[in-house]
């Protein structure tokens, strides 16, 4: 396995979804939705080999029963746009056995339960598509086991283009919480149509308010955090099991790779392929895999050619250095007796001088 896949989506009332129905699907069970009276029956689903519910700190033990948990969720969430759960599907390396996948299941759940969410998931062992399908709660728990609040109202503060609070203590609307200095900023007045600030019954000024996530789970960067944590957990398990592969949760773009990412195929597309039909999404992925294969081959060939050229250049450079050293050694040998220039002419001059002196003696 050389890819990472984690998909996250919201199960909410606004889109007509039900966390009870999702829980029945991921576990291949039959569960009654007490709010609607509908029975969601996925007991005929054969690819779910394991399912379990893991509770976080402060969650009532009764919620170990997924039917009790998710019916309680839908009861506490009353708004028309209520978010019941986050649903994830996480690819399992095909190299892992069923037993290793179960061990990995309990490693992954800690990523979410340690943050205060209940984790309810199943292992779906489809051919060529082993994955976890799991739900996590969106509302925290109080110490007494009751449901906490997902968000609260706070002052709306002026922010810059990047979304950060503007810090300017000289501004007349600057405000700071004495008990919590980090909770500060320039408040925005709530104005009447005539431009004057609204007042409450006691004459106090009214400021604009906004909803603030009390858990931090709604932040955009949280999804990236969960992706990275799941990837590291899989890689650690792979090492523990003696596998050599390691995966990367980052996109090809962030990895500076020119490869094209595959698209999600989905159950219906794979079912069509199993029935002997050609699904467009599966065909697109086959084309992408072929493209990426050819691209890798080209890069490998280019790398080999480059390495050969570099090796040849180093060989030539080495010969040149040896040749240059030999020439230098020859020049140094000729200059050992103090001669320079054309040695043949100097030898003749020496010979003439020597001969002349002999003639004078005679």
C-alpha positions in Angstrom: 0.0 0.0 0.0 1.4 3.4 -1.0 -1.5 5.7 -0.5 -3.5 7.3 2.3 -7.2 7.9 2.4 -9.3 9.5 5.0 -12.7 11.0 4.2 -14.7 13.1 6.7 -18.3 14.3 6.4 -21.1 15.6 8.7 -24.1 13.5 9.5 -26.8 16.2 10.1 -30.5 16.9 10.1 -30.2 19.6 7.5 -29.3 17.0 4.8 -31.9 14.5 6.0 -29.3 12.2 7.5 -29.5 10.2 10.7 -26.7 9.1 13.1 -28.9 6.1 14.0 -29.0 5.0 10.4 -25.3 5.6 10.0 -24.5 3.5 13.1 -26.6 0.7 11.8 -24.7 0.8 8.5 -21.2 0.8 9.9 -22.0 -2.1 12.3 -24.3 -4.1 9.9 -27.0 -4.1 12.6 -30.7 -3.5 12.9 -31.5 -0.4 15.0 -34.7 1.5 15.8 -34.7 5.3 15.5 -36.8 6.4 18.4 -37.2 9.9 17.1 -38.7 8.9 13.7 -39.9 5.4 14.4 -38.0 4.0 11.5 -36.0 0.8 11.7 -32.7 0.9 9.9 -31.7 -2.7 9.0 -28.3 -3.4 7.6 -27.9 -6.9 9.1 -27.6 -8.4 5.7 -24.4 -6.5 5.0 -21.7 -9.2 4.9 -18.4 -7.3 4.6 -18.4 -6.0 8.3 -16.1 -8.3 10.2 -15.9 -6.3 13.4 -17.6 -3.4 15.2 -17.3 -1.8 18.6 -18.2 1.4 20.5 -15.5 3.0 22.6 -16.5 5.7 25.1 -14.6 8.8 26.1 -14.0 10.1 29.6 -17.3 11.1 31.4 -19.6 9.4 28.9 -22.3 7.2 30.6 -21.5 3.5 30.4 -25.0 2.9 28.9 -23.7 4.5 25.7 -21.6 1.4 25.0 -24.8 0.3 23.3 -24.7 2.2 20.0 -28.5 2.3 19.8 -28.7 4.0 23.1 -25.8 6.4 22.2 -27.1 7.6 18.9 -30.7 7.9 19.9 -29.5 10.0 22.8 -27.6 12.2 20.3 -30.6 12.8 18.2 -32.7 13.6 21.2 -30.3 16.3 22.5 -29.8 17.9 19.1 -33.0 19.8 18.5 -32.2 22.5 15.9 -33.2 22.1 12.2 -29.5 22.2 11.2 -28.2 20.0 14.0 -25.0 18.0 13.4 -25.3 14.6 15.0 -21.9 13.1 14.2 -18.8 13.2 12.0 -18.4 10.2 9.9 -15.0 9.0 8.6 -13.8 6.2 6.4 -10.1 5.4 6.7 -8.3 3.0 4.3 -6.6 0.0 5.9 -3.4 -1.3 4.3 -4.1 -4.4 2.3 -1.0 -6.0 3.9 -2.7 -6.1 7.3 -4.4 -9.2 8.5 -7.9 -9.1 10.1 -6.3 -9.4 13.5 -3.9 -6.6 12.8 -6.7 -4.4 11.6 -8.6 -5.0 14.9 -5.5 -3.9 16.8 -5.2 -0.8 14.6 -8.9 -0.1 15.3 -8.2 0.4 19.0 -5.1 2.6 18.2 -7.1 4.9 16.0 -10.0 5.3 18.4 -7.6 7.0 20.9 -7.1 9.9 18.5 -10.8 10.9 19.1 -11.7 9.5 22.5 -8.7 11.3 24.1 -10.2 14.5 22.8 -13.6 13.8 24.5 -15.6 12.1 21.7 -17.3 8.8 21.7 -16.0 6.5 18.9 -18.3 4.0 17.1 -16.9 2.1 14.2 -16.6 -1.1 12.1 -14.1 -2.8 10.0 -15.4 -3.2 6.4 -13.4 -6.0 4.7 -14.3 -5.5 1.1 -12.1 -7.1 -1.5 -9.3 -4.6 -2.4 -11.0 -2.0 -0.2 -10.3 -2.7 3.5 -11.3 0.3 5.6 -12.7 1.6 8.9 -16.1 3.3 8.8 -16.7 5.1 12.1 -18.7 7.9 13.8 -17.6 10.3 16.5 -19.9 12.5 18.6 -19.9 16.3 18.1 -20.9 17.3 21.6 -18.6 17.1 24.7 -19.6 15.6 28.1 -19.7 17.3 31.5 -18.0 15.6 34.5 -21.4 14.4 35.7 -22.0 12.5 32.4 -24.5 14.9 31.0 -24.1 16.5 27.5 -22.0 19.7 27.3 -22.3 22.6 24.9 -20.8 22.5 21.4 -20.7 26.3 21.1 -21.3 29.4 23.1 -21.9 33.1 22.4 -19.2 35.6 22.9 -18.4 39.1 21.8 -17.8 39.7 18.1 -14.4 41.2 17.8 -12.9 43.2 14.9 -10.6 41.0 12.8 -8.0 41.6 10.1 -8.1 40.0 6.6 -6.6 36.8 7.9 -9.3 36.4 10.6 -7.1 37.3 13.5 -8.3 39.7 16.2 -7.0 43.2 15.9 -4.9 44.2 18.9 -5.1 47.9 19.6 -5.5 48.9 23.2 -5.9 52.6 22.2 -9.1 51.9 20.4 -12.2 53.2 22.3 -13.9 49.9 21.9 -11.0 47.8 23.3 -12.1 45.3 25.9 -10.2 42.7 28.0 -11.4 40.0 30.4 -9.6 40.5 33.7 -10.0 36.8 34.6 -8.9 35.6 31.2 -6.4 38.1 29.5 -6.4 36.0 26.3 -10.1 36.9 25.8 -9.7 40.4 24.6 -10.2 42.5 21.5 -12.0 45.4 19.9 -15.8 44.9 20.4 -18.3 45.7 17.7 -21.2 47.8 18.8 -24.8 46.7 17.9 -26.3 49.8 16.3 -29.8 51.1 15.8 -30.9 52.2 12.4 -30.0 55.8 13.3 -26.4 54.7 14.0 -26.6 54.9 17.7 -25.6 52.0 19.9 -28.4 49.9 21.2 -29.0 49.8 25.0 -30.5 47.2 27.3 -33.3 47.9 29.8 -30.8 49.1 32.4 -29.1 51.4 29.9 -26.1 49.3 29.3 -24.5 49.3 25.9 -25.2 46.2 23.7 -22.5 44.6 21.7 -22.6 42.2 18.7 -22.3 38.6 19.6 -21.1 35.5 17.7 -21.1 31.8 18.2 -17.8 30.3 19.2 -16.8 26.7 19.0 -16.3 25.5 22.6 -14.5 22.3 21.7 -12.2 23.4 18.9 -13.4 20.4 16.8 -15.0 22.6 14.1 -11.7 24.3 13.2 -10.5 23.7 9.6 -7.1 22.6 10.8 -8.6 19.8 12.9 -9.2 17.7 9.9 -5.6 18.0 8.9 -4.6 17.1 12.4 -6.8 14.0 12.3 -5.3 13.0 9.0 -1.8 13.3 10.2 -2.5 11.5 13.5 -4.2 8.6 11.6 -1.3 8.4 9.1 1.3 8.2 11.9 -0.8 5.6 13.7 -0.9 3.4 10.6 2.8 3.8 10.0 3.7 2.9 13.6 1.5 -0.2 13.3 3.2 -1.1 10.0 6.6 -1.0 11.6 5.4 -3.0 14.6 4.0 -5.7 12.3 7.3 -5.8 10.3 6.2 -4.2 7.1 8.5 -1.9 5.2 6.0 0.5 3.7 5.2 4.0 5.0 2.5 6.3 3.8 2.1 10.0 3.6 -1.2 11.9 4.5 -0.2 14.9 2.5 -1.5 15.6 -1.0 0.8 15.0 -4.0 1.0 18.8 -4.4 2.3 19.3 -0.9 4.7 16.5 -1.5 6.0 18.3 -4.6 5.0 15.4 -6.8 3.6 15.7 -10.3 1.4 12.6 -9.8 -2.4 12.8 -10.3 -4.5 11.7 -7.3 -7.2 9.1 -7.8 -10.9 9.8 -7.2 -13.2 8.1 -4.7 -15.0 5.3 -6.5 -17.7 4.4 -4.0 -19.7 1.2 -3.4 -22.0 1.4 -6.5 -19.1 1.8 -8.9 -17.2 -1.2 -7.5 -20.5 -3.2 -7.5 -20.9 -2.4 -11.2 -17.4 -3.6 -11.9 -18.0 -6.8 -9.9 -21.1 -7.4 -12.1 -19.0 -7.2 -15.3 -19.9 -3.6 -16.2 -17.5 -0.7 -16.6 -18.0 2.1 -14.1 -16.8 5.6 -15.2 -15.2 6.4 -11.9 -13.2 3.1 -11.9 -12.1 3.6 -15.5 -10.9 7.1 -14.6 -8.8 5.7 -11.8 -7.4 3.0 -14.1 -6.4 5.8 -16.5 -4.9 7.8 -13.7 -2.9 4.8 -12.4 -1.6 4.2 -16.0 -0.6 7.8 -16.3 1.2 7.8 -13.0 3.0 4.6 -13.9 4.2 6.0 -17.2 5.3 9.3 -15.4 7.2 7.3 -12.8 9.0 5.3 -15.6 9.9 8.5 -17.4 11.3 10.0 -14.2 13.2 6.9 -13.3 14.7 6.8 -16.9 15.6 10.5 -16.7 17.2 9.9 -13.3 19.3 7.0 -14.7 20.5 9.0 -17.7 21.3 12.0 -15.5 23.3 9.8 -13.1 25.2 8.3 -16.1 26.0 11.7 -17.4 27.2 12.9 -14.0 29.2 9.8 -13.6 30.9 10.2 -17.0 31.6 13.9 -16.3 33.2 13.0 -13.0 35.3 10.3 -14.8 36.5 12.8 -17.4 37.2 15.4 -14.7 39.2 12.9 -12.8 41.3 12.1 -15.9 41.8 15.8 -16.5 43.1 16.3 -13.0 45.5 13.4 -13.3 46.8 14.7 -16.6 47.2 18.2 -15.2 49.1 16.7 -12.2 51.4 14.7 -14.5 52.2 17.8 -16.6 53.0 19.8 -13.4 55.3 17.0 -12.2 57.2 17.0 -15.5 57.7 20.8 -15.4 58.9 20.6 -11.8 61.4 17.9 -12.7 62.9 20.1 -15.5 63.3 23.0 -13.2 65.1 21.2 -10.4 68.7 22.3 -11.6 67.8 25.9 -12.0 67.3 25.7 -15.8 64.4 27.5 -17.4 63.3 28.2 -21.0 64.6 26.0 -23.8 67.1 23.6 -22.2 68.6 22.5 -25.5 70.0 25.9 -26.3 71.4 26.3 -22.8 73.2 23.0 -23.1 74.8 24.1 -26.4 75.9 27.4 -24.7 77.5 25.5 -21.9 79.3 23.2 -24.2 80.7 26.2 -26.2 81.9 27.9 -23.1 83.6 24.7 -21.8 85.2 24.1 -25.2 86.5 27.7 -25.4 88.2 27.5 -22.0 90.0 24.3 -23.1 91.4 26.0 -26.1 92.9 28.9 -24.1 94.8 26.4 -21.9 96.4 24.8 -24.8 
